Amino acid sequence: MALPALADPFRSANPRNIDRTTEAAFIAMFAEGNYAQAAALLENASRNEPLAHALAASLAYLNRDWDTLRDRATQTRRSAERLMQSDPLRGNIYRAVGHFLEGGYAVSTQSTVAATPTVLRELQRAFSALGEAERIAPDDPELNLVKGYIELFLATNLPFSSPEQALEKLQNFAGPEYLAQRGIAIGYRDLEQFEPAMAAVDQALAETPDNPDLYYLKAQILVRQEKYRESLEFFQRALEKEDQLPQRHANQIAWEACRAESVVEGLRDGVSRQRCNPLLRRR
């Protein structure tokens, strides 16, 4: 069977010219939750594709590899600038992502006071680039996915932010659907609106049933509802695939599972921490 001319994980119509290996890495990371496979694929991805650099930067962030985060953030922005002439929509999207990642590097490697001027500058540049992209194609699935997730991240980390705008973008315009629904589940989880959060994560699981991140997210929603015993099944399903996850990420899931199990067993908090905290240091 002949393959389509263009690879594009975001758009079912009017696809953009995205490197096939980058598309495969995106699917491995976000549809399958296989970070190890995504990292291997990114070794051979096009150096001219800003999405490839952005994915590599995200992996570096999860692994606390700050030098790689810095380098890949810069490469995201520079490759996006080169893309501006042929595809100004995606060029602006990834100019924004590059600036956002550069701000993330500052936050990760400096004190809050030292990082704040850089973060504010990079956020201003990121939203300026996103505004340029919106003027070109306000309903674009890739744009709305990226902007929705950036706004979700800010809502989680800044007390004066709210996820409502992000949820609207993800619900109405973002793609692919499984990743939009995952963001919607995160947003409603943080708003403590657990019924729509569970509906969204179940919809994402219906499309990508092998993704351990989604089982982890479902377990977290159940824990927020104090349904600790019910959450254990989904923590376990996530941990069945821990070999494909970054070590720190797998350790965090194992720790949260242990803490939930401790509640089920009626252990005191101090005893629970003594039992579970070593899981955070696994190598």
MOQUIPE-V46159 format. One record per pair of residues at least 6 apart in sequence whose C-alpha atoms are under 8 Angstrom apart, sorted by sequence separation. I is the first residue (numbers start at 1). J is the second residue. If there is no record, write none. Layout:
i->I j->J
i->I j->J
This chain:
i->28 j->34
i->29 j->35
i->46 j->52
i->47 j->53
i->60 j->66
i->84 j->90
i->138 j->144
i->155 j->161
i->156 j->162
i->174 j->180
i->188 j->194
i->205 j->211
i->222 j->228
i->262 j->268
i->8 j->15
i->28 j->35
i->45 j->52
i->83 j->90
i->84 j->91
i->154 j->161
i->155 j->162
i->156 j->163
i->7 j->15
i->8 j->16
i->29 j->37
i->60 j->68
i->61 j->69
i->83 j->91
i->84 j->92
i->107 j->115
i->155 j->163
i->188 j->196
i->189 j->197
i->222 j->230
i->223 j->231
i->242 j->250
i->6 j->15
i->7 j->16
i->8 j->17
i->28 j->37
i->29 j->38
i->60 j->69
i->82 j->91
i->106 j->115
i->107 j->116
i->134 j->143
i->171 j->180
i->188 j->197
i->205 j->214
i->222 j->231
i->6 j->16
i->7 j->17
i->8 j->18
i->28 j->38
i->42 j->52
i->80 j->90
i->81 j->91
i->133 j->143
i->152 j->162
i->170 j->180
i->171 j->181
i->187 j->197
i->204 j->214
i->262 j->272
i->6 j->17
i->7 j->18
i->57 j->68
i->58 j->69
i->80 j->91
i->81 j->92
i->152 j->163
i->170 j->181
i->185 j->196
i->186 j->197
i->219 j->230
i->220 j->231
i->239 j->250
i->6 j->18
i->7 j->19
i->25 j->37
i->26 j->38
i->57 j->69
i->80 j->92
i->106 j->118
i->107 j->119
i->151 j->163
i->185 j->197
i->219 j->231
i->7 j->20
i->25 j->38
i->56 j->69
i->57 j->70
i->80 j->93
i->106 j->119
i->130 j->143
i->170 j->183
i->171 j->184
i->184 j->197
i->185 j->198
i->201 j->214
i->218 j->231
i->219 j->232
i->259 j->272
i->6 j->20
i->9 j->23
i->24 j->38
i->25 j->39
i->42 j->56
i->57 j->71
i->80 j->94
i->81 j->95
i->151 j->165
i->152 j->166
i->170 j->184
i->185 j->199
i->219 j->233
i->239 j->253
i->258 j->272
i->259 j->273
i->8 j->23
i->57 j->72
i->80 j->95
i->103 j->118
i->104 j->119
i->151 j->166
i->185 j->200
i->219 j->234
i->238 j->253
i->239 j->254
i->7 j->23
i->25 j->41
i->56 j->72
i->57 j->73
i->103 j->119
i->167 j->183
i->184 j->200
i->185 j->201
i->201 j->217
i->218 j->234
i->219 j->235
i->9 j->26
i->24 j->41
i->25 j->42
i->39 j->56
i->77 j->94
i->78 j->95
i->103 j->120
i->130 j->147
i->148 j->165
i->149 j->166
i->167 j->184
i->201 j->218
i->258 j->275
i->259 j->276
i->9 j->27
i->54 j->72
i->76 j->94
i->77 j->95
i->148 j->166
i->182 j->200
i->216 j->234
i->235 j->253
i->258 j->276
i->22 j->41
i->53 j->72
i->54 j->73
i->76 j->95
i->77 j->96
i->103 j->122
i->147 j->166
i->148 j->167
i->181 j->200
i->182 j->201
i->215 j->234
i->216 j->235
i->235 j->254
i->21 j->41
i->22 j->42
i->39 j->59
i->53 j->73
i->77 j->97
i->102 j->122
i->103 j->123
i->167 j->187
i->181 j->201
i->198 j->218
i->215 j->235
i->21 j->42
i->76 j->97
i->77 j->98
i->148 j->169
i->216 j->237
i->236 j->257
i->255 j->276
i->53 j->75
i->54 j->76
i->76 j->98
i->77 j->99
i->100 j->122
i->147 j->169
i->148 j->170
i->181 j->203
i->182 j->204
i->215 j->237
i->216 j->238
i->235 j->257
i->255 j->277
i->21 j->44
i->22 j->45
i->53 j->76
i->75 j->98
i->99 j->122
i->100 j->123
i->164 j->187
i->181 j->204
i->198 j->221
i->215 j->238
i->21 j->45
i->22 j->46
i->35 j->59
i->52 j->76
i->74 j->98
i->99 j->123
i->145 j->169
i->163 j->187
i->197 j->221
i->214 j->238
i->255 j->279
i->20 j->45
i->21 j->46
i->50 j->75
i->51 j->76
i->73 j->98
i->144 j->169
i->145 j->170
i->178 j->203
i->179 j->204
i->212 j->237
i->213 j->238
i->232 j->257
i->254 j->279
i->255 j->280
i->19 j->45
i->50 j->76
i->73 j->99
i->99 j->125
i->100 j->126
i->144 j->170
i->148 j->174
i->178 j->204
i->212 j->238
i->254 j->280
i->19 j->46
i->22 j->49
i->25 j->52
i->50 j->77
i->99 j->126
i->177 j->204
i->178 j->205
i->194 j->221
i->211 j->238
i->212 j->239
i->252 j->279
i->73 j->101
i->74 j->102
i->98 j->126
i->145 j->173
i->163 j->191
i->212 j->240
i->232 j->260
i->251 j->279
i->252 j->280
i->22 j->51
i->26 j->55
i->50 j->79
i->73 j->102
i->96 j->125
i->97 j->126
i->144 j->173
i->145 j->174
i->178 j->207
i->212 j->241
i->231 j->260
i->232 j->261
i->251 j->280
i->19 j->49
i->22 j->52
i->49 j->79
i->50 j->80
i->96 j->126
i->144 j->174
i->145 j->175
i->178 j->208
i->212 j->242
i->251 j->281
i->18 j->49
i->48 j->79
i->49 j->80
i->70 j->101
i->95 j->126
i->96 j->127
i->143 j->174
i->144 j->175
i->152 j->183
i->186 j->217
i->194 j->225
i->229 j->260
i->251 j->282
i->47 j->79
i->69 j->101
i->70 j->102
i->96 j->128
i->141 j->173
i->142 j->174
i->182 j->214
i->189 j->221
i->192 j->224
i->228 j->260
i->229 j->261
i->248 j->280
i->96 j->129
i->140 j->173
i->141 j->174
i->142 j->175
i->228 j->261
i->48 j->82
i->95 j->129
i->96 j->130
i->139 j->173
i->140 j->174
i->141 j->175
i->149 j->183
i->156 j->190
i->48 j->83
i->70 j->105
i->139 j->174
i->141 j->176
i->145 j->180
i->148 j->183
i->152 j->187
i->189 j->224
i->228 j->263
i->229 j->264
i->247 j->282
i->69 j->105
i->93 j->129
i->228 j->264
i->247 j->283
i->92 j->129
i->93 j->130
i->216 j->253
i->223 j->260
i->92 j->130
i->66 j->105
i->92 j->132
i->93 j->133
i->92 j->133
i->66 j->108
i->51 j->94
i->54 j->97
i->66 j->109
i->89 j->132
i->90 j->133
i->50 j->94
i->54 j->98
i->57 j->101
i->89 j->133
i->88 j->133
i->89 j->136
i->89 j->137
i->97 j->146
i->93 j->143
i->90 j->143
i->93 j->146
i->11 j->141
i->10 j->141
i->11 j->142
i->10 j->142
i->31 j->178
i->31 j->179
i->30 j->179
i->11 j->175
i->10 j->175
i->11 j->176
i->10 j->176
i->9 j->176
i->32 j->208
i->31 j->208
i->33 j->210
i->34 j->211
i->32 j->210
i->33 j->211
i->31 j->210
i->32 j->211
i->33 j->212
i->31 j->211
i->32 j->212
i->33 j->213
i->30 j->211
i->63 j->246
i->62 j->246
i->63 j->247
i->63 j->248
i->62 j->248
i->62 j->249
i->37 j->244
i->36 j->244
i->35 j->244
i->36 j->245
i->34 j->244
i->35 j->245
i->36 j->246
i->33 j->244
i->34 j->245
i->35 j->246
i->33 j->245
